[in-house]
Amino acid sequence: MNKNILEFVAFCISGLALRLNLSQNEVYSRLKGSGILDNYIIPSYDVLHTFSSRYLMDDLAEYMEEKGVFPK
């Protein structure tokens, strides 16, 4: 994983933590455990990083809900 993708992943985790009122560790665990991190965020970096931060957080939160990762 290159530096840009790593920074993007950190940005996503941080933004989701604020939006969902969870710790960054909890968000990372949920994204990693559900496969969203490795099967969606990282491989879709080229497209996702072009989204506005608000749209990106909406998209990721909605996907987490669809996958049953959030709410608790």
Rosetta blueprint (number, residue, H / E / L):
1 M L
2 N L
3 K H
4 N H
5 I H
6 L H
7 E H
8 F H
9 V H
10 A H
11 F H
12 C H
13 I H
14 S H
15 G H
16 L H
17 A H
18 L H
19 R H
20 L H
21 N L
22 L L
23 S L
24 Q H
25 N H
26 E H
27 V H
28 Y H
29 S H
30 R H
31 L H
32 K H
33 G H
34 S H
35 G L
36 I H
37 L H
38 D H
39 N H
40 Y H
41 I H
42 I L
43 P L
44 S L
45 Y H
46 D H
47 V H
48 L H
49 H L
50 T L
51 F L
52 S L
53 S H
54 R H
55 Y H
56 L H
57 M H
58 D H
59 D H
60 L H
61 A H
62 E H
63 Y H
64 M H
65 E H
66 E H
67 K L
68 G L
69 V L
70 F L
71 P L
72 K L
